[in-house]
Amino acid sequence: MATEDAPKPSPLPPYPEMILAAIEALNDKNGSNKSAISKFIEGKHGDLPPAHASLLTAHLARMKETGELIFLKNNYFRADAPDAPPKRGRGRPPKPRDPNAPPPPPKPSSPRPRGRPPKSKSVDPLEAAVAQATAGMPKARGRPPKKAKASPAPAPAGDGTAPVKRGRGRPPKVRPAVPSETAAA
């Protein structure tokens, strides 16, 4: 049984440590970009995994999200560095205010609240709608109904036909009488 006394290559330090060491060693006042950090790590640690580029990208993104690094103009800075640029929020920065200027007047509250007013639940909605529709109107809306014509003279008694009131719209088409075959048989 042979014991392994052969010296093992030292394992790689964690990526966040290598990244912070690279940024410190490069010591650029404008920050260090990803390719410069990668070249420094490749030069110092020759035995990198084949997925080095994707590991570096993932660790840089995670360190940026956690606030360990500041990303500005495609360069990375240490967050605790004294010459690091201030961290900005999103959007346009506010205008600088004159310290001698008087404070702005308070905004007046709006005369009515935003949105549609709530419906009153104490009044029947149908009655409220009818009251609102008829309020202030001198006459009914729309075309007035036709006045009933005076009834025509009664038909003669021997005729047996009574006047038929026509309905609205076009009258139905009159179909010619077809002799039924059952009557002929």
Sequence and secondary structure as in RCSB ss.txt:
>XXXX:A:sequence
MATEDAPKPSPLPPYPEMILAAIEALNDKNGSNKSAISKFIEGKHGDLPPAHASLLTAHLARMKETGELIFLKNN
YFRADAPDAPPKRGRGRPPKPRDPNAPPPPPKPSSPRPRGRPPKSKSVDPLEAAVAQATAGMPKARGRPPKKAKA
SPAPAPAGDGTAPVKRGRGRPPKVRPAVPSETAAA
>XXXX:A:secstr
     S        HHHHHHHHHHHH  TT B HHHHHHHHHHH     TTHHHHHHHHHHHHHHHTSEEEETTE
EEETT TT      SS       TTS         SS SS     SSS HHHHHHHHHHTT SS SS        
      TTT        SSS          HHHH 
